[in-house]
Amino acid sequence: MTTPSLSPRSDDHRDVRDTHVGGSPRTDRPAIRVADGITLRRPRPEDARAQAELMGHPGVQPWLLQTPYTSEELWRERFSKVPDMSTGELVLLAFDGDRLVGNAGLHPVGPQVRRRHAMMLGIGVHPDAHGRGVGSALMEALTRQADDWLGLLRIELTVFVDNAPAIRLYDRFGFEHEGRLRGYGLRHGRYVDVFTMARLHPRPPVIERAAE
């Protein structure tokens, strides 16, 4: 997780252009440049090694639900699949030049028809990139995708209760605390609580009325 340095979204200021986000799943789609030289794009099979290293980094892995010794082949398999655009799932990688410094995704909460209005959000940022706006850029892209192109009512997440930088980031992007789950995840041999947080669509879509 990361401490943000960019401002959250507003109608008058957009640091991330999202015209690429909901489009073709082609892997040669160019990256979108955001703040401080950071670029965002969908993953490619050749990103598997960097992704495995990021997810297994000692400053990243304990704060997620990943286990140590992350498999490069697992990520290569995932990144080789053509995205199923019908689910609305979106995974983005953040690069500083050619170096992978963060990732984030919107994921379906399950197959239930009555839960199609909600998705889960996950995010991880390399410690060396903290304070550079990587987390904010990823959150900006995902919340804009959710609001403007998927029409989601809810974005849900869980966060360890002692991950203060991540909680501040989520607060800035409109997530609210909804509960505390006791002993939710095992971390370094101890069961740790998490907060459940969610963000409701700030401007639910409406049909524009024709001028009289």
Backbone hydrogen bonds, N-H to C=O, Kabsch-Sander energy under -0.5 kcal/mol:
donor,donor_aa,acceptor,acceptor_aa,energy
10,S,13,H,-1.0
15,D,13,H,-0.5
17,R,15,D,-0.5
21,V,18,D,-1.5
22,G,18,D,-0.6
23,G,20,H,-1.1
29,R,26,R,-1.0
32,I,40,L,-2.8
33,R,31,A,-0.5
34,V,38,I,-4.0
37,G,34,V,-0.7
38,I,35,A,-1.9
39,T,95,F,-2.4
40,L,32,I,-2.5
41,R,93,L,-1.8
47,D,44,R,-2.3
48,A,45,P,-1.7
51,Q,47,D,-2.5
52,A,48,A,-2.6
53,E,49,R,-2.3
54,L,50,A,-2.3
55,M,51,Q,-2.9
56,G,52,A,-1.5
57,H,54,L,-1.2
60,V,57,H,-2.2
61,Q,57,H,-2.9
63,W,60,V,-1.3
64,L,60,V,-0.6
64,L,61,Q,-1.3
66,Q,61,Q,-0.6
72,E,70,T,-0.5
75,W,71,S,-1.5
76,R,72,E,-2.3
77,E,73,E,-2.4
78,R,74,L,-2.0
79,F,75,W,-2.8
80,S,76,R,-1.1
81,K,77,E,-0.6
81,K,78,R,-0.9
85,M,83,P,-1.2
87,T,84,D,-1.6
88,G,85,M,-0.7
89,E,84,D,-0.5
90,L,106,L,-1.8
92,L,104,A,-2.9
93,L,41,R,-3.3
94,A,102,G,-3.1
95,F,39,T,-2.9
96,D,99,R,-2.9
97,G,37,G,-0.8
97,G,95,F,-0.7
98,D,96,D,-0.5
99,R,96,D,-1.8
101,V,94,A,-2.9
102,G,94,A,-1.2
103,N,124,G,-2.6
104,A,92,L,-2.1
105,G,122,G,-2.4
106,L,90,L,-2.7
107,H,120,M,-2.9
109,V,118,A,-0.7
115,R,112,Q,-1.7
116,R,113,V,-1.5
118,A,115,R,-1.6
119,M,154,R,-1.4
120,M,107,H,-3.4
121,L,156,E,-2.6
122,G,105,G,-2.0
124,G,103,N,-2.7
126,H,101,V,-2.8
129,A,126,H,-2.0
130,H,127,P,-1.4
131,G,3,T,-1.2
132,R,129,A,-1.5
134,V,129,A,-0.6
137,A,133,G,-2.4
138,L,134,V,-2.3
139,M,135,G,-2.6
140,E,136,S,-2.7
141,A,137,A,-2.1
142,L,138,L,-2.3
143,T,139,M,-2.8
144,R,140,E,-2.0
145,Q,141,A,-2.0
146,A,142,L,-2.5
147,D,143,T,-2.5
148,D,144,R,-2.8
149,W,144,R,-0.5
149,W,145,Q,-1.6
150,L,145,Q,-1.5
151,G,146,A,-0.7
152,L,146,A,-2.2
153,L,117,H,-1.9
154,R,117,H,-2.2
155,I,199,R,-1.8
156,E,119,M,-2.9
157,L,197,M,-2.1
159,V,195,F,-1.9
161,V,193,D,-1.7
163,N,160,F,-2.1
164,A,162,D,-1.3
167,I,163,N,-2.1
168,R,164,A,-2.4
169,L,165,P,-2.0
170,Y,166,A,-2.5
171,D,167,I,-2.6
172,R,168,R,-2.1
173,F,169,L,-1.1
174,G,171,D,-1.7
175,F,170,Y,-2.4
176,E,198,A,-2.9
178,E,196,T,-3.2
179,G,196,T,-1.1
181,L,194,V,-2.8
182,R,180,R,-0.6
184,Y,181,L,-0.8
184,Y,192,V,-0.7
185,G,192,V,-2.0
187,R,185,G,-0.5
187,R,190,R,-3.0
190,R,187,R,-1.5
192,V,185,G,-3.0
194,V,181,L,-1.9
195,F,159,V,-3.0
196,T,179,G,-2.4
197,M,157,L,-2.5
197,M,195,F,-0.5
198,A,176,E,-2.0
199,R,155,I,-2.3
201,H,153,L,-1.9
208,E,206,V,-0.6
